Amino acid sequence: MAHDMTRTGNLVLAAAATALSAIGLAAGSNAHSSGGELPLSCEIAVSKGRYGHTYEGVVHAGAAVTGSYELSITKRGSGGRAMISQSGDFRVAAGGSETLGQATFGGLPPDAVDAELTLSWNGHRLTCSNHTEI
């Protein structure tokens, strides 16, 4: 009986992982890892506010993780180009999420914003990117 419960639990976890992957892709964030199953994921969250669009590098952890990050955000448009680079260390508790950096850009279409968040920890590397036309 315990074997059947483990198998059912594994099927539920696999379905949940597939659903979360679909949600991440629908949000427009792409993640590329250095291989293997990872204790964390990342995304570029985009929100529209009063002063423009805010781009945030966000990490989600299934286990406690400590590492470093690099966030690069570039806006190109008819008025020129703006680049933001942020980096530092991070620590995320198991089951937690943290915003590691952010930038807000005003402007009208056809301005384009490219954002990339790279996480490094214990010899692993994970990169999330987002290319969005505003």
RAZI-V120512 format. One record per backbone hydrogen bond with DSSP energy under -0.5 kcal/mol. NH is the residue of the N-H (numbers start at 0). CO is the residue of the C=O. Records with the same first field share a line. If there is no record, write none. Layout:
# RAZI-V120512
NH: CO, CO
This chain:
# RAZI-V120512
4: 0
5: 1
6: 2
7: 3
8: 4
9: 5
10: 6
11: 7
12: 8
13: 9
14: 10
15: 11
16: 12
17: 13
18: 14
19: 15
20: 16
21: 17
22: 18
23: 19
24: 20
25: 21
26: 22
27: 24
28: 23
29: 128
31: 126
33: 124
40: 59
42: 57
44: 42, 55
46: 53
48: 51
51: 48
52: 104
53: 46
54: 102
55: 44
56: 100
57: 42, 55
58: 97
59: 40
60: 95
61: 38
62: 38
64: 91
66: 89
67: 119
68: 87
69: 117
70: 85
71: 115
72: 83
73: 113
74: 81
75: 111
76: 79
79: 76
81: 74
83: 72
85: 70
87: 68
89: 66
91: 64
94: 60
95: 92
97: 58
99: 56, 97
100: 56
102: 54
104: 52
110: 107
111: 75
112: 131
113: 73
114: 129
115: 71
116: 127
117: 69
118: 125
119: 67
120: 123
123: 120
125: 118
126: 31
127: 116
128: 29
129: 114
131: 112, 129
133: 110, 131
